[in-house]
Amino acid sequence: MIYLTMAIFVQEGKEAIFHQFEDLALPLLADYNGKLIYRLRPNAESYIGGEPEMPYELHVLSFESEADFAAFAQDERRKEFLHLKEASIRSSFLVKGALVG
């Protein structure tokens, strides 16, 4: 089992395009033994500290294996709407990990 945490920074004014991408991409997770554990949208009240710019969304996902995650990333259906991601996300970073304890 692998766990992924993604911080997503959306271009200002492109939130609706990002939501279109997510509405199409997230349902594909289950086809690859993936699961959306958390999808969070931080706001000023919940942001305690760190970098001055907070991400638009934080995702915590799991996949049964690294191979499942790689297959999801290469899904042909996902590639058909990848342009929505490219048009809306300014930057992101991904942290991979495993369950501890």
C-alpha positions in Angstrom: 0.0 0.0 0.0 1.3 3.4 -0.9 0.0 6.8 0.3 0.2 10.0 -1.7 -0.3 13.5 -0.4 -0.7 16.2 -3.1 -0.7 20.0 -2.6 -2.4 21.6 -5.6 -2.0 25.3 -6.5 -4.6 26.4 -9.0 -4.3 29.4 -11.3 -6.5 32.2 -10.2 -9.8 32.2 -12.1 -9.3 28.6 -13.3 -11.0 26.9 -10.4 -14.0 25.7 -12.5 -11.7 24.1 -15.0 -9.9 22.3 -12.2 -13.2 21.0 -10.8 -14.0 19.6 -14.3 -10.8 17.7 -14.3 -11.3 16.4 -10.8 -14.9 15.3 -11.6 -13.5 13.2 -14.4 -10.3 12.0 -12.8 -11.3 11.0 -9.3 -13.8 8.3 -10.3 -11.0 6.5 -12.2 -9.1 5.8 -9.0 -11.2 2.8 -8.1 -10.3 1.1 -11.4 -6.7 1.0 -10.2 -7.2 0.1 -6.6 -7.0 3.7 -5.6 -8.9 5.5 -3.0 -9.4 9.2 -2.2 -9.0 9.3 1.6 -9.2 13.1 2.0 -9.9 16.1 -0.3 -9.4 19.3 1.7 -9.7 22.9 0.7 -7.8 25.0 3.4 -8.9 28.5 4.2 -7.4 31.4 6.2 -9.0 30.2 9.4 -7.6 26.7 9.2 -4.1 27.7 8.0 -1.8 27.7 11.0 1.6 28.3 9.3 4.2 27.4 6.8 4.8 28.8 3.4 3.0 32.1 2.8 0.9 30.7 0.0 -1.5 27.9 0.9 -2.6 25.3 -1.7 -6.1 25.4 -3.2 -6.6 21.8 -2.3 -4.8 19.0 -0.5 -5.5 15.4 -1.5 -4.5 12.2 0.4 -4.8 9.1 -1.7 -3.9 5.5 -1.4 -3.1 2.8 -4.0 -2.5 -0.9 -3.4 0.8 -0.7 -5.1 3.2 1.6 -7.0 2.2 -0.2 -10.2 -1.5 0.6 -9.6 -0.6 4.3 -9.3 1.6 4.2 -12.4 -1.3 2.6 -14.3 -3.7 5.2 -13.1 -1.3 8.0 -14.3 -1.2 6.4 -17.8 -4.9 5.7 -18.1 -6.0 6.5 -21.7 -9.3 8.0 -20.5 -7.5 10.3 -18.1 -5.2 11.4 -20.9 -8.2 12.6 -22.9 -8.9 15.4 -20.3 -5.4 16.0 -19.1 -5.6 19.4 -20.9 -8.0 20.5 -18.1 -5.4 19.8 -15.5 -2.7 21.6 -17.5 -5.0 24.6 -18.1 -5.9 25.0 -14.4 -3.0 23.9 -12.2 -0.2 26.3 -11.8 1.9 23.9 -9.7 1.7 21.0 -7.3 3.9 18.7 -5.3 3.4 15.1 -4.4 4.7 13.3 -1.3 4.8 9.5 -1.4 4.8 7.4 1.8 3.7 4.3 3.5 1.6 3.6 6.6 3.7 3.8 9.8 2.7 1.9 12.8 
